[in-house]
Amino acid sequence: MYKRLTTGIGGFSMAMLACLAMVGVIVLITPSSDKETLPTVDYAPHTRVLLIAAPYTSYVPSGLPARWRPTSSRVTGERGKEPIAWHLGFVTPTDEYAALEQSDERPDVFIGRMTNRNQRVGTQQIAGASWDRYFREDKRQRSLARRLPDVTLVVTGTASYEELAVLAGSLRPQKASPTPRPTST
């Protein structure tokens, strides 16, 4: 009798039913959610890195509403050798994406790369400053760009121009370090 249950089509069917039952139990007891969850990051360390590494006055968001959630932050480049850039990404209150991009790279090159466009589509006044608007329809990408003497700021993403303006309006200057500070070992 035992051999009959473990061989042939009957044995195969029993093994498959046992596996499917185990998978069913696992699926039932595993919590699930259809909502994608992105990590929240602390970007304060990168603001300190910018004070040391960037030869320009960097701009940091201050006073953003609580529902703006930072999800990515990175500083790239090496002072004296290549442009220093900071990327800071957010999920907005409407679950769209907005990012702050800033660099001392040549403004035309940096803006073209960050906005995926070379032609501006207008201007927008934010907190008394004029920002250039860019739009890329196929990616639903809206961008605001501002050229300053030593740094270029781009606020970009799938968020509306109104939400991008909230991020742009929250930016506050931090003074650059005149020379890199020595590191202790």
C-alpha positions as CSV (number, residue, x, y, z in Angstrom):
1,M,0.0,0.0,0.0
2,Y,2.8,2.4,0.9
3,K,4.6,1.9,-2.4
4,R,1.4,2.6,-4.3
5,L,1.0,6.0,-2.6
6,T,4.6,7.1,-3.4
7,T,5.1,6.0,-7.0
8,G,3.5,6.7,-10.3
9,I,0.8,9.3,-11.0
10,G,-0.8,8.8,-7.6
11,G,2.4,9.6,-5.7
12,F,3.1,12.6,-7.9
13,S,-0.4,13.9,-7.3
14,M,-0.1,13.5,-3.5
15,A,3.2,15.3,-3.5
16,M,1.8,18.2,-5.6
17,L,-1.2,18.5,-3.4
18,A,1.0,18.7,-0.3
19,C,3.2,21.4,-1.8
20,L,0.2,23.4,-3.0
21,A,-1.3,23.2,0.5
22,M,2.0,24.4,2.1
23,V,2.2,27.3,-0.4
24,G,-1.5,28.2,0.3
25,V,-0.8,28.3,4.1
26,I,2.2,30.6,3.6
27,V,0.3,32.9,1.3
28,L,-2.6,33.2,3.8
29,I,-0.4,34.0,6.8
30,T,2.0,36.4,5.0
31,P,0.9,40.1,5.4
32,S,0.7,41.9,2.0
33,S,0.3,45.4,0.8
34,D,-0.1,46.7,-2.7
35,K,1.4,50.0,-1.7
36,E,5.1,50.5,-2.5
37,T,7.1,51.6,0.4
38,L,10.3,53.6,-0.2
39,P,12.8,54.1,2.6
40,T,13.0,57.4,4.4
41,V,16.5,58.8,4.5
42,D,18.3,61.3,6.8
43,Y,20.0,63.9,4.5
44,A,21.6,65.9,7.3
45,P,25.0,64.1,6.8
46,H,25.1,65.2,3.2
47,T,24.4,68.8,4.1
48,R,27.5,68.7,6.3
49,V,29.5,67.0,3.5
50,L,28.5,69.9,1.2
51,L,29.8,72.5,3.7
52,I,33.2,70.8,3.5
53,A,33.4,69.6,-0.1
54,A,31.4,72.1,-2.2
55,P,33.2,75.3,-3.3
56,Y,29.8,77.0,-3.6
57,T,26.9,78.1,-1.3
58,S,24.7,75.1,-1.1
59,Y,20.9,75.3,-0.7
60,V,19.1,73.0,1.8
61,P,15.3,72.6,2.2
62,S,14.0,74.1,5.4
63,G,10.5,74.1,6.7
64,L,9.0,71.7,4.2
65,P,5.5,70.4,5.3
66,A,5.6,67.1,7.3
67,R,4.2,65.0,4.5
68,W,7.3,65.6,2.3
69,R,9.3,62.4,2.8
70,P,13.0,62.3,1.7
71,T,13.8,59.0,0.0
72,S,17.2,59.5,-1.5
73,S,20.3,61.6,-1.1
74,R,23.8,61.5,-2.5
75,V,26.8,63.8,-3.0
76,T,29.1,63.2,-6.0
77,G,32.3,64.8,-7.3
78,E,35.6,65.8,-5.9
79,R,36.6,69.4,-5.0
80,G,39.2,70.8,-7.4
81,K,38.9,67.8,-9.8
82,E,35.2,67.7,-10.9
83,P,31.9,69.4,-10.2
84,I,30.3,68.7,-6.8
85,A,26.7,67.8,-7.1
86,W,23.9,66.9,-4.6
87,H,20.8,65.0,-5.4
88,L,18.0,65.0,-2.8
89,G,14.7,63.1,-3.7
90,F,11.3,63.3,-2.1
91,V,7.9,61.7,-2.2
92,T,5.5,64.6,-2.1
93,P,2.1,64.8,-0.2
94,T,0.4,63.8,-3.5
95,D,2.6,60.7,-3.8
96,E,4.6,62.2,-6.7
97,Y,8.3,62.5,-7.0
98,A,10.3,65.8,-6.6
99,A,14.1,66.1,-6.5
100,L,16.5,68.9,-5.7
101,E,19.6,68.8,-7.9
102,Q,22.5,71.3,-7.4
103,S,26.0,71.5,-8.8
104,D,28.8,73.8,-9.9
105,E,28.9,72.1,-13.2
106,R,28.5,74.4,-16.3
107,P,24.9,75.6,-16.0
108,D,23.8,74.8,-19.6
109,V,25.1,71.2,-19.4
110,F,23.7,70.6,-15.9
111,I,20.3,72.0,-16.7
112,G,20.0,70.1,-19.9
113,R,21.0,66.9,-18.2
114,M,18.7,67.3,-15.2
115,T,15.6,68.5,-17.2
116,N,16.1,66.4,-20.3
117,R,15.4,69.5,-22.2
118,N,17.4,72.5,-23.6
119,Q,14.4,74.8,-24.2
120,R,12.6,76.5,-21.3
121,V,8.8,76.8,-21.6
122,G,8.4,79.8,-19.3
123,T,9.4,81.3,-16.0
124,Q,7.9,81.2,-12.5
125,Q,8.4,83.6,-9.5
126,I,9.1,81.8,-6.3
127,A,9.8,83.7,-3.0
128,G,10.9,86.7,-5.0
129,A,13.3,84.8,-7.4
130,S,12.8,83.9,-11.0
131,W,13.0,80.2,-12.0
132,D,13.0,78.9,-15.5
133,R,10.4,76.2,-16.3
134,Y,11.0,73.1,-18.4
135,F,8.7,70.3,-19.4
136,R,9.2,66.9,-20.9
137,E,5.9,65.4,-21.9
138,D,6.8,61.8,-22.6
139,K,8.1,61.4,-19.0
140,R,5.6,63.8,-17.4
141,Q,8.7,65.6,-16.0
142,R,8.4,69.2,-14.8
143,S,11.5,71.2,-13.9
144,L,12.4,74.5,-12.4
145,A,15.9,75.8,-12.8
146,R,17.8,78.7,-11.3
147,R,21.3,79.9,-12.2
148,L,23.2,81.5,-9.4
149,P,26.8,82.9,-9.6
150,D,28.5,79.8,-8.2
151,V,25.8,77.1,-8.3
152,T,22.9,75.9,-10.4
153,L,19.7,74.6,-8.8
154,V,17.2,72.4,-10.5
155,V,14.0,71.2,-8.8
156,T,12.5,68.4,-11.0
157,G,10.1,65.4,-11.0
158,T,6.6,64.2,-11.7
159,A,5.2,66.6,-9.1
160,S,3.1,69.6,-10.2
161,Y,4.8,73.0,-10.7
162,E,3.0,74.0,-7.5
163,E,4.6,71.2,-5.5
164,L,8.0,71.9,-7.1
165,A,7.6,75.6,-6.1
166,V,7.1,74.5,-2.5
167,L,10.4,72.7,-2.6
168,A,12.1,75.5,-4.4
169,G,10.7,78.1,-1.9
170,S,12.0,76.1,1.0
171,L,15.6,76.3,-0.1
172,R,17.9,78.2,2.3
173,P,21.6,79.0,1.6
174,Q,24.5,77.4,3.6
175,K,27.9,79.1,3.2
176,A,30.6,77.1,1.6
177,S,33.9,76.3,3.3
178,P,36.7,78.4,1.7
179,T,39.0,75.4,1.7
180,P,38.5,71.7,2.6
181,R,38.8,71.1,6.3
182,P,41.4,68.5,7.3
183,T,40.0,65.1,8.4
184,S,41.1,63.4,11.5
185,T,42.1,59.8,11.4
